[in-house]
Amino acid sequence: MRTIMGLAVGAILGSLGATATLAQEFPEKPIRFVTPYPPGGSHSLHAGIITTVAEAYFGQPMISVIRAGGGGVVAAAEMAQGEADGYTVLFGDPTINSLRPQVEDLPYEIDDFVPVARINYSPAVFVAAADAPFDDLDGMIAYAKENPDKLVYSSDNKNGFTYVAFEMLKLKTGTQMKGIEFGGGGPAIAQVLGGNTMAYAGAPSVVGDHIEAGTLKAICATDLERWEKLPDVPTCQEEGVDIVWHFWRGVLAKAGTPEDRIQMMSDAFGDLVQDEGFLRLINTINSRVGYLDADAFGELLAREQKDLKELYDAIGG
Amino acid sequence: MLDLLAQGLALIMTPESIGAAVLGLGAGIVVGALPGLTATMAVAVLAPFTFFLDTTIGIPFLLGIYKGAIYGGSIPAIVINTPGTAAAAATALDGHALARKGQGRRALEMSLYASVIADMLATLVLIFVAAPLATVALKFSSPEFTMLFLFSLTMVSAVSGNSLTKGLISTALGIGLAIIGLEPMTGQMRYTFGMPDLMGGISLIPLLIGMFALSEILLQAESGAPAIDAVGQQKNEPRATWQDVKGSMRTIFRSSGVGVTLGALPGLGAEISCWISYGLAKRRSKKPEEFGKGSIEGVAAAEAGNNAVCPAALIPMLVFGIPGDTITAVLLGAFMAQGLLPGPLLFEKSGDVVYGLFVLLMLTNVLLLIFGFFAIRHLRKITLVPSGLLYPLVTVLCFAGAFAVNSSFFDLVIMVGGGFVGYLMRKTDVPIPPLVIAMLLAPGLESALRQSLVFSDNSLSIFVTRPISGAIVVLLVTVLSWMAFQAFRKRTRARTAEE
């Protein structure tokens, strides 16, 4: 009940934009934790878990705000125009914060945001339909080379996570495959399961059970080492194609937010990810922790943004 | 399977689980009955609270809300003509017409019976043929979806008003509005004029609340009449009889079939099912002329059609971990937070819990019947509230509901705009449902069409060479020719009558 009251009070305070007068201990009012995607996806699920346990580490409630639209662009654009006071943070990912502002004409820039903390990441696992005419990466490449544009794969959105994974694969292997954008991970995986397409790339938590059940064939994972819950799936590097592509979930603040506030939040998230309740929930949803503080997260972002720029320069996208 | 059912029964037949389901059901009916509040919203807000509850308490609670809210939507639709969801809009057509004739209770009871029967049938399908049905559903790809979307749009344009032309105008407006925003395949901006608010497109729920609810309020404010004529409160108001139910049984079965089929397909839901069911019922009815003017069969068709979707929508979610709509997406999250990972291994790993939930779904159905009775007896009295109090209250709910979806002020603008446009449409007798449904379906139709053409290298033959898609094309053509034939016959008859 207290939480509900807190939410209600917080919502009222938040919407009135109560101005912080004295520079006291940050935070002195609830923090809005903005999820840029609709409820139900993995982002909102993580956000629900983070905000439920956050109060103990921030001294103030954290309100989960779902601000979906335009594939995450609406929330990011709104935040970019908001105040740099640290009271609104974005639950971002590589497409919103590293890729799309570089390659699309969006109403915000990469530099509108500064990193606070990475919560975790997952690689993409390339998978093939159970009846696809190949079983591993070599077979897949050979098939694609022999049959240009005949290998049809399920993609999510233009410049989405799966989309980029396949662009990397096509560039590194010099193959031509045909991607169909189904507008999201759900329909994309449905189409490969139904055998309407031949391949897909998605998070381990999504494709893992299908690999175990034999309804999808694992090809390789876009990580530096094997994923602990899928020990039999090789990395793409092991298979001879150098692809590393992480879907991270991280917290970002508006650029210009005072340094001490960023540091405070970065530390608080560092403690939060060790919370017992948090770990239990994050395990039950088949996810895990991969915390990075503000500095390390910043380095990762810079590297990733450079890599993506090179990829898009090469494919002319 | 039977031993799993028995295990599940033991797991779920506890006072705590049933209590949680009852609580959820009650809360759900209230949420569904309040215009502006939606089932998705209720489940999304309450889901995080269940993370820390036991599985056999948290999940029954959420399923109770889900069920209650879907049913609850029909109450305001019938009583004060303000459907809270697009799925209840078809119910409002005949339900409210009946209420105006002083048969509100009959309509409410029919809607309850139809809902419960359809839900029961669909739950049986879920229990016994979930896996095979889900496998068939996966064979549906872009060409099939394209044709299904087209079919749905045709149905809703044709049956929701008196004039096909006006229905088509409304559909076209809806498609026009749906074009605004991010283009689905390549991410280009369309008609956003650089306004970030428009990038996500026109939000459907605020528009829907404005068009369905606010416009009715404006109309009522203008007329100054009481919410419903005194007939609505007479002592011996007619109730739904055994004859009513028996007479609509075929319709209920057909609508349940439609609901289950569409529900099992990821991406299609109650909003479409109720209209297709309604359209088919009208076509097959002995008294099609009563549809839209207070047909008890129409109420049964629409309600059975949208309620049968509920259990069926759980099929792709449970079997493949693919949520079919936003509400099952939220439920999927809640399941995962309980360590129940929907997908191919769910039945293997947590069979007892899953079958326990199946039993619970059946049980909540029986409870819904009891609750519904109670709700009808009391919520019917909403009409006794002076309209000077009732409508301002509903207006507040409209604003709250429209804002709550995306926490966006721009959505309030859309809601109010929708209210005025809806008012004009009601004045000019242009049906509102085609606009809303077209807005809902157009993005899917566009994506599916373009995906199909990528599949086929831009050849249209893909729509007829695939068996399921071809079958839908045949069905569509049959329905269209039947409609043309009806119109032709009507005209010739009118001419003979003149002579």
Contacts between the chains, C-beta under 8 A, distances in Angstrom:
chain1	res1	chain2	res2	distance
A	3	B	49	8.0
A	38	B	326	6.2
A	38	B	329	7.2
A	39	B	40	7.2
A	39	B	44	4.2
A	39	B	326	6.6
A	39	B	329	6.8
A	39	B	330	5.0
A	39	B	333	7.5
A	40	B	44	7.6
A	40	B	323	6.1
A	40	B	326	6.0
A	40	B	328	7.8
A	40	B	329	2.5
A	40	B	330	4.5
A	40	B	331	8.0
A	40	B	332	6.2
A	40	B	333	5.5
A	41	B	329	6.8
A	41	B	333	7.9
A	44	B	44	7.9
A	44	B	333	6.8
A	45	B	333	4.3
A	45	B	336	6.5
A	45	B	337	6.9
A	48	B	47	6.9
A	48	B	48	4.2
A	48	B	51	7.0
A	48	B	333	7.2
A	48	B	337	7.6
A	49	B	48	7.8
A	49	B	51	6.8
A	49	B	337	7.3
A	51	B	48	7.6
A	52	B	48	5.6
A	52	B	51	6.5
A	52	B	52	7.8
A	64	B	48	7.5
A	65	B	407	5.7
A	66	B	44	7.4
A	66	B	406	7.3
A	66	B	407	7.5
A	67	B	406	6.0
A	67	B	407	6.1
A	67	B	408	7.3
A	68	B	200	7.2
A	68	B	406	6.4
A	69	B	199	6.6
A	69	B	200	2.4
A	69	B	201	7.4
A	69	B	203	7.7
A	69	B	406	6.7
A	70	B	181	6.9
A	70	B	182	4.8
A	70	B	199	4.1
A	70	B	200	4.5
A	70	B	201	7.8
A	71	B	182	6.5
A	71	B	187	7.2
A	73	B	182	7.3
A	73	B	196	7.8
A	73	B	199	5.7
A	73	B	200	7.6
A	74	B	196	6.4
A	74	B	197	7.8
A	74	B	199	5.7
A	74	B	200	4.5
A	77	B	196	4.2
A	77	B	199	7.1
A	78	B	196	6.8
A	81	B	196	7.8
A	100	B	187	8.0
A	104	B	187	6.2
A	105	B	189	7.8
A	107	B	194	7.5
A	107	B	196	4.9
A	107	B	199	7.5
A	152	B	455	7.0
A	157	B	187	6.9
A	158	B	185	6.7
A	158	B	186	5.1
A	158	B	187	4.6
A	159	B	187	6.5
A	178	B	454	7.0
A	180	B	142	7.5
A	180	B	451	5.1
A	180	B	454	5.1
A	180	B	455	6.7
A	181	B	184	7.7
A	181	B	185	5.4
A	181	B	447	7.8
A	181	B	451	7.4
A	182	B	447	7.4
A	182	B	451	6.6
A	183	B	184	5.6
A	183	B	447	5.5
A	186	B	266	6.5
A	186	B	322	4.9
A	186	B	323	6.0
A	186	B	329	7.7
A	187	B	266	6.4
A	187	B	267	6.4
A	187	B	322	7.6
A	189	B	320	7.7
A	189	B	322	6.6
A	190	B	138	6.0
A	190	B	266	5.5
A	190	B	316	7.3
A	190	B	320	6.7
A	190	B	322	5.0
A	191	B	141	6.1
A	191	B	142	8.0
A	193	B	138	5.3
A	193	B	320	6.2
A	194	B	138	3.2
A	194	B	139	5.4
A	194	B	140	7.3
A	194	B	141	6.6
A	195	B	138	7.7
A	195	B	139	7.8
A	196	B	138	8.0
A	196	B	139	7.6
A	196	B	141	4.0
A	196	B	142	7.7
A	196	B	455	8.0
A	206	B	321	7.1
A	209	B	321	7.1
A	209	B	341	6.4
A	209	B	343	4.0
A	209	B	344	5.5
A	209	B	345	4.7
A	210	B	343	6.7
A	210	B	344	5.9
A	212	B	344	7.9
A	212	B	345	6.3
A	213	B	343	7.6
A	213	B	344	3.7
A	213	B	345	5.6
A	215	B	344	5.4
A	277	B	52	7.5
A	281	B	51	5.9
A	281	B	337	6.1
A	284	B	336	6.9
A	284	B	337	6.0
A	284	B	338	6.7
A	284	B	339	4.0
A	285	B	333	7.8
A	285	B	336	4.5
A	285	B	337	5.8
A	286	B	336	6.9
A	286	B	341	6.0
